[in-house]
Amino acid sequence: MEIIQRPHYLEKLIKRQNNGDIKVITGIRRCGKSWLLSKLYSQFLIGNGVPKEQIIDISLDMEEEGLPDLRAKEEFKKYVYGKIQSETLPYYIFIDEVQLLEDFERVINGLNNRENVDLYVTGSNSKFLSSDIRTIFRGRGDEVRVHPFSFKEFCTNRTEPISTLWKEFYTFGGMPGLTLRKTEEQKASYLKRLWDKTYVDDIVERNKVRNVPALEAIIDGLCSAISSLTNIDKIRNTLQSVSHIKTDAETISKYIGFVENAFLLSQALRYSIKGKRYYESIKKYYIEDVGLRNARLNFRQQEITHIMENVIYNELIIRDYLVDVGIVESRETIDGKLQYRQHEVDFIATNGMKKYYIQSAFALPDEAKRQQELASLLRIDDSFIKIVITADDIATYIEDHGIVFMGLFQFLTNQDVLE
């Protein structure tokens, strides 16, 4: 099977090697967490001189012939400590689906106390969420978030024209399991099966969800409304009018939280650039993988403008930016009357001292559309870089007001393009 290297995540593990913390690999189920550890990181260690016998790789959701049930605490301890033959040589321990281990919090914390053990764990979202890490590992958990394939990863070893690859990516997304499915029917079936047999079941089981139809309707609604401003009242009204489901705001908020905790959706808060404050009640939601979104809607709603915006959002998150939705307030004279207006900035992307204002514009067919996209950026009076990303295949250029225009493919395939 063809191996797609994931240097972005591999580098994160390398930088955390032997730091004394428990490396906790999180992310949506089936995004490649186990592969990252057992294949890519293991190959790196062996290539750098670590003997195979000093790498202990345990998958707790798999039965291996000749081994006892390692989910039992005492059997696990007997097996692992039996593998550690030296008090001084370093041992690298990978534990997949760690939540299946009996009393795993105490066992793992105890194992991590050994000075010659470097510990890495993954867990399924139904039992093991990033929000739990702070308490489970007593401040010694170091999280590495993994995502489905980015567009650049998706294009690895592919020879088709980039426009063809983009069409496949925005339709079926970047779930690694798709590399084993050759036809469109197989890809669509796989994505739908993930929803039905993995994600929804996980959320219901972990959170003891009683109103499953409401949960599913909320998921459908959020998938349909990616990159659109929304709030709880709007979602509640849509549930009642479209799905004929009545529920209260508290339940809706709670169910959305369940979906977010499963890494299926992310929210971007609305931020006033001039007023320097957040609008907590209105936000946008973006899905972790656009192929999953399309499959959830039976591939009926493929609005390329919204999908492109979602892909750009995901790419910024993968590059470790914090992302908000921006607005710029202004007072303007229109038809002789002074009016208050809000202009939207698709993304405010921040990483340390770096900040970028970014507009996603699928096409700029005329000057009117161009000015519409520039309207908010021109009203921002600080010196941070302002960018318009368009689906047109263009070379990067800077227009008269200092705003950068770049093509979508250039942004998605060049890690350092924002620099």
N, C-alpha and C positions, 0 to 999 in steps of 0.2 A: 504494500500500500504506500502511496506517495505521502511523504512527510512534509508538512508545511511548517517551517520554522516560525517561531513567535518571539523574535528577539526583544521586543518591547517588554514582555512579561519575564522572559528569561533573565534579562538584565536586572529586573527588580529583585528576583530571587538571588542572583549572584551578589548584589549589593547588600543583601540581608544575611548572607552566609555567615554562620557562627557568631551572630550578634547576641545570642543569649535569649532571644525571644522565641515564642512559638509562632511560626509563620502560618497564618490562617488564610487559605486560598478560598475566596468567596466568588460568587457569581451565579447567574442563572443556570439551572440544570442543563447539562449537555452542551455547555459552551467550551469544554476542553480543559477543565481544571485538572482532572486525573492524568490526561495525556501530557500536560505541561510538566507535571512532576515525574511520572513514571518513565516517560520517554525522553523529553527534551532536557530536563534538568539532570536526570540520571546520566544521560550521554555526556553532558558537560562535565559532571564530576569525574566520571571514568576517564574522559579525555584529559583531565587535569591531574591524573595520578591516583584517584581514590579507588582502592580495590573494590570489586563487586561485593565481596563479603562484608564490607563496611557500609553498604547501602541496604537497609532493611525496608522493604516495600510491602505494605499490608493493605489489602482491599477487603474491608469488612462486609461488603455486600456480595462477595463471591466465595463459594465453597471450593477449597483446593484439596485434591485427593491427598490423603496421608496426614493432613493437619487437623487438629482439634478445632472446636468452635471458638474462634478467637474473639468472638463477641462477649464471651464470659470473662470477667475480670481476671480471675486467677489463671486461666489458661493463657490469656493474652500476656500477662506479666511473666509467666513461666517461659513462654516462647520468645518474647523480646529480650528479656534479660539473659536468656540462654544464648542469644545471638551476639551479645556484647561480650566479647572475649578478652577485652583489654580495658584497663582503667585509664590509659593515656591516649590510645589511638582514637581519632574522631570517628563517630558513627552518625550517619545520616538516616533518619527514620521518616518514612512517608506513610501516613495513615489516611486511607481514603474512606469516606463516610464514617467519620469518627464518632458521630452521634449514636451509632449502633453499638458502640462499646459500653458495657455495663459500668456505671459510675465513672463515665469518661472524664469528667472534670478533675476528679482527684487523681485518677490514674495518669492522665496527661501532665498535670502539674507536677506530680511526683517524678515522672520520667524526665521532665525538663530540668529538674534540679541537678541532674548529673552533668558535670562540667564537660564531659566528652561527647555529649549528645546534642545534635542539631536537629530540631524537630519541625516537621511540616505536616499540616493536616488539612483535609478538605471535608466539607459536610454538605449534605443536600439542604436545599432551602426550606423544606418542610420541617426540619428539626434544628437547623443550625443557621442562624441569621447573623449578619454582621453587627446588628444592634446588641446581640448577646455577648459579643467577644469581650467587651470591657469588664463584665462581671465574671464570666466563666473562667478566664485565665488570669484574673487578679492583676490586671494591668500589664501582663507580659505577652499579650497577643498582638502580633504585628500583621495587619491585614494587607493582602494583595488582592485587588479586585480584578477579575478576568472577565472579558466580554467576548461575544461571538466575533468571528472574523471581521476585521475592518475591510474596506474596499481594497486597500493595498494588499492585505493578506489574501483576500479572495482571488486577486489577480495572479498570485504566485504560480509560476510555471504554466500559465495559460497563454495561448498564442492568438486567440481571437482578437479582432479589433476592440479597442477599449469601449467604443459605443455599444457593442454587442454584450460585452461583459457587464457594463453598467445596467443595461436593460434586464439582464438576468439577476443582477444583485438587487436592484430596487423592486423586483418582483418576488424573489425567493429568499433574499437576505443572505446572511453569512453564518448560519448555524453549521458547525463543522461536520455534523452527520450527513449533510447534503452531498458531501464529496463522494459518498458511497451510493448515492441515488442518481441514476443516469437519465431518467425521463422526467418530463414535467409532472406527469401523474404521480410518479414515485416521490418527487420532492413535495408536492402538495399534500399527499397522503401522510408523509412523515411529519410535516409541520402541524397538520391537524391532529395527528395522534399525540404529539407532544402536549398540545393544549388539553386534550380530553383525558389522557391517561397519566399525565405527569404533573402539569402545572396546576390545573384546577383541583385535581384530587389532593395534591400536596397542601394547597391553601385551605381546603375544606377540612382535611384531617388535622393539620397543626392548630388551626384556630377554632375548630369545632363550629364551623359555620352552619347556621340553621336554615337561613333563607338562600339556598343555592341558586334558584332562579334570579334573585336580585343580584347576587354576586356576578353571575354570568352576564346579566344585562348591563351591569356597570362596566365590566370588562369590554363588552361590545361597544358601549357608548364611548369609552375613552379611546379605544382603538379607532373608532370612526372619526373622533375629533382631535387627532394628534395635531399639534402645533397651532391649535385654536385656543383662544382665551376662554376659560370656563370657570365656574364656581359650583359650590354644592347645590345651591338653589336651582341652577340651570340643569344640573344632572338629575335632580329630583323631579323636575318638571318633565324632562325627556323620558325618564323611566315611566312616569304616569301616562304620558300622552302616546308614547310609542310602544312600550312593552306592557302597559296597563298594570304596572306594579307600583303599589303604594308603600313607601317606607320613609322613615324620618331622616333628618340631616345627620344625626349622630351615627346611625347605622351606615349610611353612605360613606361618611368620613372614615369610619372604622374599616369598612371593606376595602376602600381605596388604599388604606394603610397596609392591609394584608397583601394586596397585589404589589405594592411598592417594596415591601419587605422581602418578597420573593424575587426581587430584581427584574420584574417584568416591565415595570414602568418607572419613570423618573419625573419629578416635577421641577419646573423652573419658575421661581417666584418673579413677580413683576416689581421692578425697581425704578424709582424716580431718579433720574440722573442729576437733575438740578436740585430737587428737593432732598436728595440723599435719604430716602426712606423706602421701605417695602410696603406693597399693598398685599397683605396676607390673604385676603379673601379671593383674589383673582389670580389665576396662574395658568400655565400651560403644562400639558403632559406629553411626554415623548416615550415611545416604546423602545425596549432594549434591542429589538431586531425587527426591521420593517417587513421581512418575510413572514415572521410570526404574526405581525399585524394583518398583513394581507390574507393569510390563511384563516385567521379568526373571522374575517369578513367574507370568506369564500371567494376572495380575489375579485369582489364586485366594485370596491372603491379604491382605485389606484390614481388618486390625484397627485400627479408628479410634483407639483409645487410643494405640497405638504410633506410628501415622502422625502424630497430633497432636503427640506428644512430639518426633518428628523435625522437624516443621515449626517448632516453637518453637525447637529447637536451631539450625536453619538461620537463622532470623530473628536470633537472638542473634549468630551468626557474621557475618552480613551487616552487623550494626550494630557490628562490630569489637570484640565482647567475646571474651575468653578464657573458655572454658567447660570446667568440670570436673563430674564427678558427685560429690556429697557423701555422706558418711555421718557419723552422730553415734552414738558409742558411749555406752552407759549400763549401769549395774548396777541391776536392779530386782528387787523381791521378788514372785515369782509362785508362788502356792500354797504360801506359807511358805518358799520357797527363793530364795536370792539367785542371780540369773541374769544373764549378760552378753548384751546385745542390741545390734544395729546397726539404726539407722533411716536410711532412704535419703532424701536430698535430690536431686531430679531434676537440678537445675543450680545450680552456683555460677558466676555470670557476673561477670567482673571487667574493668574498663576504667580503668586508672590508679587513682585513689583511689576509684572507684565500685565497689561490690560489692552483688550481689543474690542472695538465696537464693530459688529458684523451684521450685514444684511444679506439674506438669501434671496436672490432674484433669479428665477428660472430663466426668464428672457427679458430683454429690454428692447422691444420692437420699435419704439419711437422715443422722441425726446420727452414727451409727457410722462411716460413710464419711468424713464431715467430720472427725471426730476422728482418724481414721487418717491423713488427709492432713496434719493439723496436728501429729501426734506428733513428727516430726523437727524441724520448725521451732520448736516450743515448747522444745526442748531445746538450742537454740543460744543462748548467753548473751552474744553481742555485739550491737552496736546497728545493724548493717546491715539494710536493708529486706528483709522477708520477704514473698513474694508467692505466691498461689495463682491459677493461670490455669485457668478452667473453660470448657467449650464452651457453657455456658448464656449467653444474651444478658442480661447483668446490668450494671447501673451499678456502677462501682467504689465499694467501701466498705471501711472498716477495722473489723475486729471487735475485741472487748474486749481481746485480748492484743496489739493493734497490728499484726496480720497483714493485709495488703492482699488483697482478693479483686477480680479483674477478669475480664471476658469475653474470650474468645479473639479475637474480631473486633476488639475495641477494642485489644488488644495488637498485632495484626498490621497494623492500618491506621494506627496513631498512633505515629510515630517517637519521640515524646517522652513516651510514656505512663509509662515507668518513673520518670521524674523526679518 
